[in-house]
Structure formats: C-alpha cells, structure tokens
Amino acid sequence: MNKCVSTVLAGVIALGLGVGFSAPALAQECLGRREIQQKIDNGELIQLSQALAQSGVDAKIISSQAKVCLVGGQWEWQVNVMDEYGESKPVSLPAQ
C-alpha cells in the first residue's frame, strides 16, 4: 500500500512541477488602458476600430474588455466580437 501511495505522490509532484515550469511560457505582456492610449496618441498603435476595419473581419465588437498584448514581438488587439450569425468569438487583430 505504501508503494502505491508513494507512486501516486511522485506523479502528483511531477505534474505540479511540470505545470509550474510551463506557466511562465504562457504569460504575455499586456498594456493597461493608460498605456494603450499613450501608444495610440504617439502613433505606435492604431485604434481598435481601425484595426477591425483593416482586418476585413465582418463583426461587431461586443466586449469592453479589449486588451493589447505583445504576441510574437507584435502588439495585438484581443477582443470578443459577434459575427453576422450572432456567434461570439475571440479575435486577435494587429495593433501596429
């Protein structure tokens, strides 16, 4: 019985360590509202409405929780939109 418990415990610890090491890789840098506005004012980023128009995505923004995050070295708008069929989906749009 002790061997079984120690095997399970070892697996749980290994899983926990694996998740702990992979979590930083999933983290991404996102800007706060003030930082977004400053970058827009400085011409470093484009407005969300402009990004949506340039992307050709035929949808309406349905979330006030839009974020600008650094993905693969590029700033992207991340927002939920509603398509012509009423379906909600997350999209990423170039913000530069």
NORNOR-V337951 format. One record per backbone hydrogen bond with DSSP energy under -1.0 kcal/mol. NH is the residue of the N-H (numbers start at 1). CO is the residue of the C=O. Records with the same first field share a line. If there is no record, write none. Layout:
BEGIN
NH->CO / CO
END
This chain:
BEGIN
5->1
6->2
7->3
8->4
9->5
10->6
11->7
12->8
13->9
14->10
15->11
16->12
17->13
18->14
19->15
20->16
21->17
22->18
23->19
26->23
31->68
36->32
37->33
38->34
39->35
40->36
41->37
42->38
43->40
44->39
45->39
46->95
51->47
52->48
53->49
54->50
55->51
59->57
60->82
62->80
67->78
69->76
70->29
71->74
74->71
76->69
77->93
78->67
79->91
81->89
82->60
83->87
86->83
89->81
91->79
93->77
95->75
END
